[in-house]
Amino acid sequence: MDTQRNWTRYIAAILLILTLSLSARTWSTVKASTAIADSKVKRIDAFITQQMQKHGLPGLALALVEGDQVIFMKGYGKADETGRPVTPQTPFLLASVSKPLTAVATMQLVESGKVELDTSVQRYVPEFRVADPIASNKITVRHLLLHTSGLPTTACDTRSNAQSLAEYVAELQTVELVSPVGARHMYCSGNYNILGRMIEMVSGQSFGEYVQEHIFVPLEMQQSFTSEGEAQKAGMAQGYQWFFGLPVPTHHRYNPSQLPSGYMISSAEDMSHFLISQLHGGSYAGVNILSAEHIHVMQTPGTQRGREGGYGFGWVIASFGEVPSVWHDGVNANYRSLLLMQPETQRGAILLMNSFGIVAYESAYKEIEGGVVRMLAGLEPVESTQSVGGVYFLIDLVLAVALVFVLLPLLRMKKWHNWLAQRQQAGNLPGTRVHLRVACEIGFALVLLIGIRVFIVTGLGAQSWHEFFTVFPDFVLWIWVFAFVVFSTGVIRARLVQSLAEPSDKGS
């Protein structure tokens, strides 16, 4: 009996030692993994801090997720002119990062059997139609989700007169499709505004109420809004635009008629909850907003997107910073956003910035976003020596020199007039040469403005100079000043030529 007890104690001791050993090994593994994660996060934090100082950006909010956990959140810079600091809870305008949220809302209705992907949108939104009635009936829910409806960017995503989704849809009746329905991917925010109207018609709720009840509440997104007024009460970040190298606080019209495609408002912390649900089969904190099957469908390419990558339902499936990713970015006149997942590492990031400008985008935002994405995947960031201020200095210098050359003929007009008068008195007036110069100056100014107008419509998708100005205020101002000076020079020159000709006409 004693021998049996001794053996029992011996075996128990061995089991205890093995258990402690395994526990220690498991703990050390977790500890090591956490240390690696902490090291990675500290590098990303230091990288963004350095980038904010280098480029002089107003504000930025960041959240990183790994697995089903938020591993890091932080705000950088200022939220407004008072110097109020950005925090992970600061609401930002999401711009086109709104689209994955609208896609989830659509797929919830698909999952509940209220909507079918390959059914004509007119079944759910009878008033929807474009200029071609046959094509109107062919456009399905899937086409809208994939941006393959044929709706053109230049005609459907900036309906300035609309105040609601119903009015937005009504204004599409004169729009001509630029490709056959389903033929190719053509990114157009209007597709998602139509989906928003469909959600209203099917659910019997306003789009904002539906998103609040079925996405924001279950995902505990307490700093997310579908109303600018409510967001401002909660401390929404002020937007900034770059103006000749300086970030200037600006406010642009909040457009509820484009809420589903680009006007939802949220914080980095809240969007990290949404990211986790996308990484974990529609589940966050034990609550499912969508099945894993439909989450997978959303993140699967349904159409080719340009030469590389594809587009799913509200997601771009393509490399970002040379890292295989599922992502969507957003651009507004004074906000920039990026929502990204790395399926291979089960990591994700949300970056929200309260400023925008094309120079800043090329020289700062790309560097920051690409660096964060690469570091999150264990790669080194690709950094540039150029800053926003440095690039703008060179641009401003070139523009200043060009303006001097444009102003010189105007400043020397009196001298030119005296020369012309002398030539006339000598009976040697170079008429052809003078008239050709006048025509070139006036014609150059008109061709410049008309040419750029055509470019912004066909190349950039803007519909007016005002819309172009909201995105590129500094360059549009310079273009108009440049054209005005050249045009004025030509007109003044023509008037002087005419005044010299008048006495001789009267004498004859």
matplotlib code that plots the C-alpha trace (Angstrom):
import matplotlib.pyplot as plt

x = [0.0, 2.9, 4.6, 1.5, 1.2, 4.9, 4.4, 1.3, 3.2, 6.0, 3.8, 1.9, 5.2, 6.3, 2.9, 3.2, 6.7, 5.6, 2.5, 4.7, 7.2, 4.6, 3.0, 6.3, 7.0, 3.6, 4.0, 7.4, 6.0, 3.2, 5.7, 8.0, 5.2, 3.9, 7.5, 7.7, 4.3, 5.3, 8.5, 6.6, 4.1, 6.7, 8.5, 5.2, 4.5, 7.9, 7.6, 4.3, 5.5, 8.6, 6.4, 4.0, 6.9, 8.6, 5.5, 3.8, 0.4, -2.5, -3.8, -3.9, -5.6, -4.3, -5.6, -4.0, -5.6, -4.2, -6.5, -9.5, -7.7, -6.9, -3.1, -2.6, -4.5, -3.2, -3.9, -1.3, -1.4, -4.3, -8.0, -8.8, -7.4, -7.6, -4.9, -7.2, -5.3, -6.5, -7.4, -8.5, -12.0, -12.0, -14.5, -13.3, -15.1, -14.5, -15.0, -15.0, -14.1, -17.9, -18.4, -17.4, -20.0, -22.7, -21.6, -22.1, -25.6, -26.5, -25.2, -27.2, -30.3, -29.1, -28.5, -32.0, -33.4, -34.9, -32.5, -31.0, -27.7, -28.6, -32.0, -32.6, -32.3, -35.6, -37.4, -36.3, -36.1, -38.8, -38.0, -34.4, -33.5, -30.9, -31.3, -31.5, -34.6, -33.5, -30.1, -31.8, -33.6, -30.4, -28.5, -28.5, -27.4, -24.2, -23.4, -23.7, -21.5, -18.8, -19.0, -19.8, -23.2, -21.7, -22.4, -19.7, -17.7, -18.2, -22.0, -23.1, -21.1, -21.5, -25.2, -25.0, -28.7, -29.8, -30.6, -31.6, -30.9, -34.4, -33.5, -30.1, -31.6, -34.2, -31.4, -29.8, -32.6, -30.6, -27.3, -25.9, -24.0, -20.4, -20.1, -22.6, -24.0, -21.6, -18.9, -16.2, -15.3, -15.7, -15.4, -18.4, -19.6, -23.2, -23.4, -23.3, -25.7, -28.2, -27.5, -28.2, -31.6, -32.4, -31.6, -34.1, -36.8, -36.3, -35.8, -38.4, -35.8, -33.6, -30.2, -28.6, -31.1, -30.4, -26.6, -26.9, -29.1, -27.5, -23.8, -22.8, -24.7, -23.8, -20.1, -20.0, -19.1, -20.1, -18.2, -19.7, -22.3, -24.5, -25.0, -22.4, -24.2, -24.1, -20.4, -19.5, -21.0, -18.8, -15.7, -15.3, -11.9, -11.8, -10.8, -7.7, -6.7, -3.1, -2.8, 0.7, 2.4, 0.3, -2.6, -5.6, -8.8, -11.7, -15.3, -17.1, -20.8, -21.8, -23.8, -26.4, -27.4, -24.0, -24.0, -23.6, -20.6, -18.6, -20.1, -20.2, -18.2, -16.3, -13.2, -10.1, -11.2, -14.7, -13.3, -11.0, -14.1, -15.4, -12.0, -12.1, -15.5, -14.2, -11.2, -13.3, -16.2, -18.5, -18.0, -16.9, -16.9, -19.1, -21.7, -22.2, -23.4, -22.9, -22.1, -18.6, -19.8, -21.0, -17.9, -15.8, -18.0, -17.3, -13.6, -13.4, -12.7, -15.9, -14.3, -10.9, -9.8, -7.5, -4.3, -3.7, -6.0, -9.7, -12.7, -15.1, -18.1, -16.8, -13.2, -10.2, -8.3, -4.8, -1.3, -0.8, 2.8, 3.8, 1.8, -1.2, -4.1, -7.9, -8.4, -10.4, -9.2, -11.1, -10.5, -12.5, -11.6, -10.1, -9.9, -8.0, -8.6, -7.4, -8.9, -6.8, -6.5, -3.7, -5.3, -2.0, -1.1, -4.6, -3.6, -5.3, -5.0, -7.2, -5.6, -7.7, -6.3, -8.0, -6.3, -6.0, -4.1, -2.6, 1.0, 0.6, -1.0, 2.0, 4.7, 3.3, 0.2, 1.5, 4.7, 2.9, 0.3, 2.8, 5.2, 2.6, 1.3, 4.8, 5.9, 2.7, 3.8, 7.3, 8.9, 10.9, 9.1, 10.1, 11.0, 11.6, 13.8, 11.2, 8.7, 5.4, 7.0, 10.1, 8.0, 5.7, 8.8, 10.0, 6.5, 6.0, 9.4, 8.5, 5.1, 6.6, 9.2, 6.4, 4.3, 7.1, 7.5, 3.8, 3.7, 6.7, 4.8, 2.1, 4.6, 6.4, 3.2, 3.9, 7.3, 5.8, 3.1, 5.7, 7.7, 4.5, 3.7, 7.2, 6.9, 3.5, 4.9, 7.7, 5.2, 6.6, 3.8, 4.3, 0.6, 0.7, 3.2, 1.3, -2.1, -0.5, 0.9, -2.5, -4.2, -1.6, -2.0, -5.9, -6.0, -3.5, -5.5, -8.7, -7.1, -5.5, -8.8, -10.8, -8.1, -7.9, -11.7, -11.8, -9.1, -10.8, -14.0, -12.5, -9.4, -10.3, -14.1, -14.9, -18.0, -17.1, -14.4, -16.0, -15.6, -12.1, -11.3, -12.6, -9.9, -7.0, -7.7, -4.1, -3.5, -6.9, -6.3, -2.9, -4.3, -6.9, -4.5, -2.1, -4.8, -6.3, -2.9, -2.2, -5.7, -5.6, -2.3, -3.7, -6.8, -4.9, -2.5, -5.4, -6.9, -3.7, -3.4, -6.9, -6.3, -3.3, -5.4, -8.3, -6.7, -5.6, -9.1, -10.6, -8.1, -8.9]
y = [0.0, 2.4, 1.4, 2.3, 5.6, 6.4, 5.6, 7.8, 10.7, 10.1, 10.2, 13.2, 15.0, 14.2, 15.4, 18.6, 19.3, 18.6, 20.9, 23.7, 23.2, 23.4, 26.4, 28.1, 27.3, 28.6, 31.7, 32.4, 31.9, 34.3, 36.7, 36.5, 37.0, 40.0, 41.4, 41.2, 42.8, 45.6, 46.2, 46.4, 48.7, 51.0, 51.3, 52.2, 54.7, 56.3, 56.3, 58.2, 60.7, 61.4, 61.6, 64.1, 66.3, 66.0, 66.9, 69.2, 67.4, 68.7, 65.5, 61.7, 58.9, 55.3, 51.9, 48.5, 45.1, 41.6, 38.6, 39.7, 42.3, 46.0, 46.1, 49.8, 53.1, 56.6, 60.1, 62.5, 66.2, 68.6, 68.1, 71.8, 75.3, 75.4, 72.8, 70.1, 66.9, 64.0, 60.9, 57.4, 58.5, 61.6, 61.3, 61.9, 62.0, 58.5, 59.6, 56.4, 54.2, 54.4, 51.9, 48.8, 49.7, 50.1, 46.8, 45.1, 46.7, 45.4, 41.9, 41.8, 42.2, 39.5, 37.2, 37.8, 36.9, 40.4, 41.2, 39.0, 39.9, 39.1, 40.8, 44.1, 47.1, 48.3, 45.5, 47.2, 50.8, 51.2, 54.9, 54.1, 54.5, 56.0, 57.4, 53.9, 52.2, 48.7, 49.1, 50.4, 47.1, 45.1, 46.7, 44.4, 44.7, 42.8, 45.3, 48.2, 46.5, 45.8, 49.2, 47.3, 49.1, 51.2, 54.5, 57.0, 58.8, 62.2, 62.0, 60.2, 60.9, 64.6, 65.3, 68.7, 69.5, 66.4, 66.7, 63.0, 59.6, 59.7, 62.9, 61.6, 58.6, 60.8, 62.9, 59.9, 59.7, 61.6, 59.8, 58.0, 54.7, 54.7, 50.9, 48.0, 46.8, 44.3, 44.8, 46.3, 47.9, 51.7, 53.2, 55.5, 56.5, 56.7, 52.9, 52.9, 55.8, 53.8, 50.8, 53.2, 54.1, 50.4, 49.7, 52.4, 51.0, 47.4, 48.0, 50.8, 52.9, 55.8, 54.7, 56.4, 54.7, 51.3, 51.6, 52.9, 49.9, 47.1, 48.1, 50.8, 49.5, 45.8, 46.7, 49.1, 52.0, 54.8, 57.6, 56.9, 59.0, 59.6, 63.2, 66.0, 67.9, 65.0, 64.3, 67.9, 67.8, 64.7, 66.6, 65.8, 66.7, 70.0, 69.4, 71.1, 71.8, 72.5, 76.0, 76.7, 74.6, 75.5, 73.5, 75.8, 74.9, 74.6, 73.4, 71.9, 71.1, 67.8, 65.9, 63.5, 62.5, 60.7, 59.3, 55.6, 56.3, 58.9, 60.8, 58.5, 59.6, 57.5, 57.2, 55.0, 53.0, 52.4, 51.4, 48.9, 47.1, 47.0, 45.6, 42.8, 41.8, 41.6, 39.5, 37.2, 36.1, 39.0, 38.7, 41.2, 40.6, 37.6, 39.5, 38.5, 41.2, 39.0, 35.3, 34.2, 33.0, 36.4, 38.1, 35.8, 36.8, 40.5, 40.0, 37.8, 39.6, 39.8, 41.9, 42.9, 46.3, 47.8, 45.9, 44.6, 43.3, 43.0, 44.5, 42.7, 44.1, 47.4, 46.1, 46.4, 43.1, 44.1, 44.7, 47.8, 48.8, 45.5, 43.6, 41.4, 43.2, 43.8, 47.5, 50.7, 54.3, 57.5, 61.1, 64.2, 67.8, 68.0, 64.4, 61.2, 57.7, 54.1, 50.9, 47.8, 44.1, 41.6, 38.2, 36.3, 37.9, 38.6, 42.1, 45.3, 49.1, 52.2, 55.6, 58.8, 62.2, 65.6, 67.1, 66.6, 68.0, 66.3, 67.4, 66.1, 62.9, 62.2, 63.3, 62.4, 60.3, 57.6, 57.4, 57.2, 54.6, 52.5, 52.6, 51.5, 48.7, 47.4, 47.6, 45.8, 42.9, 42.9, 44.8, 48.0, 51.2, 53.0, 56.6, 59.7, 62.6, 65.0, 66.7, 68.4, 71.7, 71.0, 69.9, 72.9, 75.2, 74.0, 74.2, 77.7, 78.8, 77.6, 79.3, 82.5, 82.5, 81.7, 84.5, 87.0, 86.1, 86.5, 89.9, 91.4, 92.1, 93.8, 95.9, 96.9, 97.8, 101.6, 101.1, 98.9, 101.5, 104.2, 101.9, 101.2, 104.9, 105.6, 102.9, 104.3, 107.8, 106.4, 104.7, 101.3, 99.8, 96.0, 95.2, 91.5, 91.0, 93.1, 91.5, 88.0, 88.8, 90.0, 86.9, 84.6, 86.2, 86.2, 82.8, 81.2, 82.3, 80.9, 77.7, 77.2, 77.5, 75.4, 72.8, 72.4, 72.4, 69.4, 67.7, 68.0, 66.5, 63.7, 63.0, 63.8, 63.3, 66.8, 68.5, 72.1, 74.6, 74.9, 71.2, 71.3, 74.3, 72.4, 69.8, 71.9, 75.4, 76.7, 75.4, 76.5, 80.0, 80.1, 78.9, 81.6, 84.4, 83.2, 83.2, 86.5, 88.3, 86.9, 87.6, 91.2, 91.8, 90.8, 92.9, 96.0, 95.5, 95.2, 98.4, 100.3, 99.2, 100.3, 103.7, 104.3, 103.3, 105.6, 109.0, 107.7, 106.3, 109.7, 111.5, 109.4]
z = [0.0, 0.9, -2.3, -4.3, -2.5, -3.2, -6.9, -6.9, -5.3, -7.8, -10.8, -9.5, -9.0, -12.5, -13.9, -11.9, -13.2, -16.8, -16.3, -14.9, -17.7, -20.4, -18.7, -18.5, -22.2, -23.2, -21.1, -22.6, -26.1, -25.4, -23.8, -26.8, -29.2, -27.2, -27.1, -30.9, -31.3, -28.9, -30.8, -34.1, -32.6, -31.1, -34.5, -36.2, -33.5, -33.8, -37.6, -37.6, -35.0, -37.2, -40.3, -38.7, -37.8, -41.2, -43.2, -40.8, -41.0, -38.9, -37.4, -37.7, -35.9, -36.0, -34.8, -35.4, -35.0, -34.8, -34.6, -32.6, -30.6, -31.0, -30.4, -30.6, -30.9, -30.8, -32.0, -33.4, -34.0, -33.7, -34.3, -34.9, -34.7, -30.9, -30.8, -29.3, -29.6, -31.9, -30.0, -31.2, -30.3, -32.5, -35.3, -38.9, -42.2, -43.7, -47.4, -49.5, -46.6, -46.1, -48.9, -47.0, -44.3, -47.0, -48.5, -45.2, -44.8, -48.3, -47.5, -44.3, -46.4, -48.8, -45.9, -44.5, -47.9, -48.5, -51.4, -54.1, -55.6, -59.2, -59.3, -61.0, -58.7, -60.1, -58.2, -54.9, -56.2, -58.8, -59.5, -60.4, -64.1, -66.3, -69.8, -71.4, -70.0, -71.2, -69.5, -66.4, -65.9, -66.4, -63.6, -60.6, -57.0, -57.8, -60.5, -58.1, -55.4, -58.0, -59.8, -63.1, -63.8, -66.5, -64.6, -65.4, -62.7, -64.4, -64.3, -61.2, -58.1, -57.7, -58.0, -56.2, -56.2, -54.3, -50.6, -50.0, -51.5, -53.1, -54.9, -55.8, -57.5, -59.3, -60.8, -62.5, -65.1, -67.7, -67.2, -70.2, -69.4, -70.8, -71.1, -71.3, -68.0, -66.4, -69.0, -66.8, -63.5, -63.5, -60.0, -59.4, -56.0, -57.3, -57.3, -53.5, -53.2, -55.1, -52.8, -49.9, -51.4, -51.8, -48.2, -47.2, -49.5, -48.3, -44.6, -44.2, -42.3, -43.3, -44.4, -41.3, -38.9, -40.5, -40.2, -36.7, -35.6, -37.5, -37.6, -35.2, -32.2, -32.4, -33.1, -30.2, -32.5, -30.1, -32.0, -35.4, -37.1, -40.1, -39.3, -39.3, -36.6, -34.2, -35.1, -34.4, -31.0, -30.3, -31.3, -35.0, -36.4, -38.4, -42.0, -43.6, -47.2, -48.4, -49.8, -51.3, -48.6, -45.6, -44.1, -44.0, -42.0, -44.4, -44.3, -47.3, -47.6, -45.9, -48.5, -47.0, -50.5, -50.8, -47.3, -48.3, -50.6, -48.8, -45.9, -42.9, -39.9, -37.4, -35.2, -35.4, -32.4, -33.8, -37.2, -35.5, -34.3, -37.9, -39.0, -36.4, -37.6, -41.2, -40.1, -38.0, -40.1, -39.2, -35.4, -32.9, -29.1, -29.6, -31.7, -35.4, -37.8, -40.9, -41.6, -42.4, -45.8, -46.8, -45.3, -47.6, -50.6, -49.8, -49.8, -53.0, -56.3, -58.4, -61.2, -62.5, -61.3, -63.9, -64.7, -61.2, -58.5, -58.2, -56.6, -54.2, -52.4, -51.0, -51.0, -53.2, -53.3, -54.4, -53.0, -51.0, -50.3, -52.0, -49.3, -50.4, -48.8, -48.8, -48.5, -49.4, -49.2, -49.1, -50.3, -49.5, -50.1, -46.6, -45.3, -46.2, -44.9, -45.3, -44.1, -44.7, -43.8, -44.4, -44.6, -44.4, -41.0, -39.8, -39.1, -40.0, -39.8, -40.0, -40.7, -40.6, -41.5, -41.3, -44.3, -48.1, -51.0, -54.1, -53.3, -49.7, -51.0, -53.3, -50.9, -47.4, -47.3, -49.6, -47.6, -44.2, -45.4, -47.2, -44.3, -41.8, -44.0, -44.7, -41.1, -40.0, -42.3, -40.9, -43.8, -43.8, -44.8, -48.0, -46.8, -48.9, -48.1, -49.5, -47.3, -48.2, -47.4, -49.5, -52.6, -52.3, -52.0, -55.4, -56.9, -55.5, -56.8, -60.4, -60.2, -59.0, -61.8, -64.4, -63.0, -63.3, -67.0, -67.5, -65.7, -67.5, -70.8, -68.8, -66.8, -70.0, -71.8, -71.7, -73.3, -75.9, -76.7, -77.2, -79.5, -81.5, -81.8, -83.1, -85.7, -86.8, -87.2, -89.2, -91.4, -90.5, -88.3, -88.2, -88.3, -88.9, -86.1, -83.7, -84.4, -84.2, -80.8, -79.5, -80.9, -79.3, -75.8, -75.8, -77.5, -75.1, -72.1, -73.5, -74.7, -71.3, -69.4, -72.0, -72.1, -68.4, -68.2, -70.6, -68.7, -65.3, -66.8, -68.8, -66.8, -63.2, -63.2, -61.9, -63.3, -62.7, -61.9, -58.4, -57.8, -59.1, -56.8, -53.7, -54.3, -55.7, -54.4, -54.7, -58.3, -59.6, -58.2, -59.8, -63.2, -63.2, -62.1, -64.8, -67.5, -66.3, -66.6, -70.0, -71.3, -69.8, -71.5, -74.8, -74.4, -73.3, -76.2, -78.6, -77.2, -77.7, -81.3, -81.9, -80.3, -82.6, -85.6, -84.8, -85.7, -89.2, -89.8, -89.0, -91.2, -94.1]

ax = plt.figure().add_subplot(projection="3d")
ax.plot(x, y, z, "-o")
ax.set_aspect("equal")
plt.show()
